Every structure is written in C-alpha cells, then in structure tokens.
Amino acid sequence: MTTLFAAATVAVRSSGLSLSSLSLSSLSVLPRLSSSSSSSKISPFASMSTSPSNPASAAPPPLVFSPAQRVSGFGDSVFAEFTALAIAHSAVNLGQGFPDFAAPDFVKQAGAKHIVESNLNQYVRSMGHVKLVNTLARHYAPADRHNNPSINPMTDIVVTAGATEGMFATFQAILNPGDEVILMEPFYDAYPAQITMAGGVPRYVPLRLKAAEARNGTSDDWYLDLAEFRAAFTSKTKAIVLNNPHNPLGKVFRRDELEAIAQVVCEKNVIAISDEVYEHLVFNDAPNRHIPLSTLPGMLERTIKLGSAGKTFSVTGWKVGWVVAPAPIARAIFLAHQWIPFCVAAPFQEAVADALEHADKSGFFDEFQVALCKKRDRLMDGLKQGGLPGILPHGGYFVLADTSSIWPKLQRDLQSGDANPSQPHDYTVCKQLTKSVGVVPIPPSSFFTPQHQPSVKDLARFAFCKEDRVIDEACRRLQAFGAKK
Ligand SMILES: Cc1ncc(COP(=O)(O)O)c(C=O)c1O
C-alpha cells in the first residue's frame, strides 16, 4: 500500500499538479491528461480557464513569486561561493570536504553489482533496507565500538539520504515551534538552517582555543567552557548537538570531556544529537579513539547518533546515512523520514551493507585512517613551509591553518572592492588566497555566529581528503607565493 501510494505521488508530481489538490481516487485521470497534452500540445489546464468564451486570449496573470519565509533568509552556501571562485581563478580547490580520489574498489564493485546483477532497483523498506539495518546493528554492537548490544535493527535504526537528511528528519521529529537546540561553534552549516526550518531556535556556545601559552598545537586545544555550556540552557532547550570527531576543528573529544557534557545533558534532561559521521576517520595520535556518546552513563536512552557511508567509504555522492536511536525516538524520526525521501537508494543500501561487512573483516578502517593521516601530514608540512602553520587535527578531513604571516603579502595584492568591511577578515584572506595564490580554502567564520567570528579571523580551513598531487600543487603554489619578494 505504501509503495503504491509512493508511486502515485510520483505520477502526481510529474503531472505538475499538487498532491493536496487531488484525492487518491482522482489519480486515475492522470494518464489521460498527460497523453492528451503530449499529443495535441494543448495545456491540460485549458479547460480550467476562467474565460470560457475566449480561452485562447485569456493570458494568465504573471506569477508573482516570493519564497516561503522559512527559506527567504538563506543565501548560497559558502561552498558554492568558493567553488565558483576556484573555477574563475583556476585555483586548486581544497575547500569542500569530499574526497577527489576513487572510492575503494570493494565499495564501487558492490554498488555496480547491486544495480546490474542483483537488480535491486525498486523501493525498499522506508525505515531502512533489512540487510543494511541488520549489518549496522552488528557493526555497532561490539563492546569496543558502541558498547550497545541492545540495538534492535528493526526499531532503532533509520537509513536516511545521507546524515544530512537524518539530521533534517531528526529536527522535524523532535522540535515544536520555539524549542531550542544548543549548537557548539563552529557548527556544520546545515544545523541552524534545519533547526529553523523545523520551527526551532538555535542557541550557540563557542568551542574556544586555549591561550597561546597553554597550547600544544593540536585540535585538542579547542575546549568547551562548561559554564558557558550550562548557561546556554533554558526552559525551552530540547536538545544539544555534538559533532565528534569535529568538522572543521578535527577535534576528537576526550572521555573526560564527553563525561562532563553527558552529565550536564542528563541533569538538564534533554536529548543529545551526536553527529559522528567522521567516527572512522580518527588518527593514531588522537588523545583516544572515537567514543560514541551513547556509551556514556545515562546517555543511551537520550542519544540520537548520526552516521554516514559517504564519509566512511569516500562515497559522499551516494548519500547514504543513518540514525541510531532508542526505538520511540527512531520511530518519530521515521515518521518524518517517510515523507521526505520515503526510502534511500536500494542498490546503495545493499552495497553499503556489503562494504561494512567487508571493512569490519578486512581491517579497512585502520588502513584508511593511516592513508588519510599521511595526507594530513603531507598538507601540514606543505602549509608550514608555505608560512601557514596548521593546528594538527586528530580526525576528519580538515586542517585549520594560521594565515597571519602571509596576510601582509596578500594585502599588497588587494584591489578596491576585494576587502568588504562587512565581511569577516578570514573571508577576505581566503578570497585573496584564491586570487593571488591560486589555492582555495574555506573561511571558518562561516561556521560561527557573528559574535564569535573574530576568534578565527587568522585561520583558514584546508581539506586534505585530496589526491597527493593536488595537495602538493597547492603547497607548491603557497611556497612560491611565500618566496616572492
Ligand atoms: C559534520 C558533518 N555532518 C554531516 C555531514 C553530511 O553527511 P552526509 O554527506 O552523509 O549527508 C557532513 C558533511 O560534510 C559533516 O561535515
């Protein structure tokens, strides 16, 4: 029944009519409408004209369109802006966080196999393809991974169109208008937009960088001030979001930090949304391995965990993600999800299940972490030689590098209009790096509220999930620019 209904929905959408204007029984007229329109090229809506005496001359009034309020405040994302800039200046793009190298063969082959041989090309279970939810439950069950042998694959997991849709469905499922969600800055830029679209209100707490004399030069130097965290709670707080390992800081939260966060979350009795899409990208020099938030005392019943096959297997374009949560919360998320994509691409779900099984047996996660860490070190070295020392990230895809010593030289190239006083300083620096050097980073202020943007004014975010030759070319350009008189 659900599948039939979903098929009917597709027919309605492609006809240009809105679902709300039709009852299900009226769907049977659609084929006739569309075939007459294609053969005679007469609009199927002609008979609905308000001027029956002379339908041909009754030009409809021009559409006056204004976007819905929930989207009218959104602009293009910083990634769109900097990708366009990269193209315009033929710059090496270390901006957006997607791998430019090929996904592992066992992953690609599984995808191809399930499209071509298994012919798994139809709708599947909305909450998640059975094989994938079973595999995810097994993957997360061992004590060293999730310490959560009680995951029920049929009730505690929702497979989503990437973690992004998982997050969207989560906010739709848990927020009532006016409910507040605490975000840590810098934040993944989808969170605030998704919270406001669900009628919620984001509240912000910055992660702060230790004072220079207390730093060790790694992502561990970023910390959450617990007093500030506590102060952000109000009677309307419904949830907090933790991103661990963190984008863009590369911070892998230590157990003591997670315990402190968990204690406050339990005391305030709210939900914790734990974005763990980089869980398998934790390097050997991190203070500890990734610790899932749900494994801390009191957290299992209140944690919504998000994962991503895109990050795990370097297939960001597949958009397969998942939510793992206690059954009643997962059910609410499913209720939203069934009306967003209904279900996620079937062959890719089956392929991700195969890939997880293979990776768990073959030691892929350790190998990939080592390979990615080499890229991190390559970029860190090259940036340092180019005069942009980085803060060593312990996980994820990104290095935040200090641009203060290269800025005076960049400044010399500024032309009128390049520095917009209404934009944060790191924005100007990143744009100028693109124009003068031919290397594109992303300004980290895009992931902060205006109040806290100055804290990253001398930093730029560079992605190292790139081919070695791309990293090398970026570093060569930076070094050549640094060597210029
Ligand atoms: C912190 C974080 N969460 C979620 C996502 C999105 O994951 P997906 O591609 O699975 O939607 C990203 C992608 O960059 C991310 O950095």
Ligand as a Chemical Component Dictionary entry (heavy atoms), coordinates in Angstrom:
data_LIG
# 
_chem_comp.id                   LIG 
_chem_comp.type                 NON-POLYMER 
_chem_comp.pdbx_formal_charge   0 
_chem_comp.three_letter_code    LIG 
# 
loop_
_chem_comp_atom.comp_id 
_chem_comp_atom.atom_id 
_chem_comp_atom.alt_atom_id 
_chem_comp_atom.type_symbol 
_chem_comp_atom.charge 
_chem_comp_atom.model_Cartn_x 
_chem_comp_atom.model_Cartn_y 
_chem_comp_atom.model_Cartn_z 
_chem_comp_atom.pdbx_ordinal 
LIG C1 C1 C 0 29.730 17.277 10.493 1  
LIG C2 C2 C 0 29.030 16.775 9.285  2  
LIG N1 N1 N 0 27.840 16.165 9.437  3  
LIG C3 C3 C 0 27.158 15.696 8.377  4  
LIG C4 C4 C 0 27.664 15.828 7.113  5  
LIG C5 C5 C 0 26.866 15.329 5.942  6  
LIG O1 O1 O 0 26.947 13.958 5.781  7  
LIG P1 P1 P 0 26.224 13.281 4.520  8  
LIG O2 O2 O 0 27.073 13.562 3.314  9  
LIG O3 O3 O 0 26.168 11.837 4.877  10 
LIG O4 O4 O 0 24.893 13.899 4.400  11 
LIG C6 C6 C 0 28.886 16.465 6.909  12 
LIG C7 C7 C 0 29.420 16.655 5.542  13 
LIG O5 O5 O 0 30.336 17.396 5.291  14 
LIG C8 C8 C 0 29.602 16.939 8.020  15 
LIG O6 O6 O 0 30.785 17.530 7.893  16 
# 
loop_
_chem_comp_bond.comp_id 
_chem_comp_bond.atom_id_1 
_chem_comp_bond.atom_id_2 
_chem_comp_bond.value_order 
_chem_comp_bond.pdbx_ordinal 
LIG C1 C2 SING 1  
LIG C2 N1 SING 2  
LIG C2 C8 DOUB 3  
LIG N1 C3 DOUB 4  
LIG C3 C4 SING 5  
LIG C4 C5 SING 6  
LIG C4 C6 DOUB 7  
LIG C5 O1 SING 8  
LIG O1 P1 SING 9  
LIG P1 O2 DOUB 10 
LIG P1 O3 SING 11 
LIG P1 O4 SING 12 
LIG C6 C7 SING 13 
LIG C6 C8 SING 14 
LIG C7 O5 DOUB 15 
LIG C8 O6 SING 16 
# 
